[in-house]
Amino acid sequence: MARRFKVKPIRKSKRALEKVKDKLPSTGAEEEPASPRITNDTVAEHREEVLSGGRRFLYPLQHSKHRVVIISAGLIVMLILATSILSWMMLYRWQETSNFAYRVTEIVPAPVAKVDGEYVSYERYLFELRSSIYYYTHHAQEGVDINGPEGERIIQEAKIKALEKAKLDTLAVKYAKEKGIVITGEEIDNQIKNIQSQGGIDETTGVLNDVLSDFYGWDLDDLKKVVRMQLIRQKLPAVLDTETIDEATRVLLELNDGAKFGALTKKYSDDQLTKDKAGNIGPIKRDNTELPKEFIDAAFELEKGQTTNELVKTPFGLHIIKVNKKSADEVDVSHILFRYFSINDYLKKQLDAAETKDYITL
């Protein structure tokens, strides 16, 4: 007969059950609260919670950007400062004439002197000096060692002349601005064509560029700088030389009042080759290259026996023109010339009288 076992109910205290429960792995069901429902009333609050979480990652990124900007700005400032110091040392202490130094002066408006309230650009000074140094270096006289004591003396003289030329040019530009003188690109191009024509240089061969490079180390843009300054100097006397203008105006009035052309020529003309010949130049054609275009145009507008009613301005001075004979392509003319003062002498007088200050010591 089988033995029967009686199952007794397991009775544990509440405290013992809690201990067992604590040892069991948690499912998280009782610890995590139910997810809140998003409604129209809670959407704003939920959006703010999301944005707040994102800002934790955004603020460090913004801080990093600010550091990059600050560091970059600091490096740029240091670079500019270092470049400025180097440029100052190169120009004012070492007085470099290298290509790099010249390019710096083309970019930075550094002054080399001040004259009559106007700054003289270092670029203008170096342009003159480098042209002279190039010529002496490549075309020095036989027996002159450009790197020896004699060469040092020549370079020192070139520096003095270059600085004076730069000052004179600065005064010329100042007076041109005050008098409203404007030099156009067309005038510069025409002047260059005249240079080529007088030198027998074909415009299409590139010979001009070779000559400029060989003798002065210039290119065409450098020549244009020189020509522009030449044209300014040519035009200045017509507005500055009031004495010559007054004298020519008075002689023109005498001629209109009946005075003899030949007698006035002998008395007043500054053309020493023609003044004793009643001012006769002889026959000229329209394509004449020895006389200014303004002179030729005025002469061909006159008829035989006529004289100009107004003074004719050319780079040589003021003219009163008379036509003796005329044909279809040729006129025989006489003139009375009133030569302007030397613009270079005038500018030197102004420079001597002006207040000047040099920023380099030669």
Sequence and secondary structure as in RCSB ss.txt:
>XXXX:A:sequence
MARRFKVKPIRKSKRALEKVKDKLPSTGAEEEPASPRITNDTVAEHREEVLSGGRRFLYPLQHSKHRVVIISAGL
IVMLILATSILSWMMLYRWQETSNFAYRVTEIVPAPVAKVDGEYVSYERYLFELRSSIYYYTHHAQEGVDINGPE
GERIIQEAKIKALEKAKLDTLAVKYAKEKGIVITGEEIDNQIKNIQSQGGIDETTGVLNDVLSDFYGWDLDDLKK
VVRMQLIRQKLPAVLDTETIDEATRVLLELNDGAKFGALTKKYSDDQLTKDKAGNIGPIKRDNTELPKEFIDAAF
ELEKGQTTNELVKTPFGLHIIKVNKKSADEVDVSHILFRYFSINDYLKKQLDAAETKDYITL
>XXXX:A:secstr
             HHHHHHHHHHS   STTTS       TTTHHHHHHHHHHHHHHHHHHHHHHHHHHHHHHHHH
HHHHHHHHHHHHHIIIIIS   SHHHHHHHHHS  EEEEETTEEEEHHHHHHHHHHHHHHHHHH  TT  TTSHH
HHHHHHHHHHHHHHHHHHHHHHHHHHHHTT    HHHHHHHHHHHHHHTT  TTS HHHHHHHHHHS  HHHHHH
HHHHHHHHHHSHHHH HHHHHHHHHHHHHHHTT  HHHHHHHH   TTTGGGTTEEEEEETT SSS HHHHHHHH
HS TT B SS EEETTEEEEEEEEEE SSEEEEEEEEEE   HHHHHHHHHHHS EEESS  
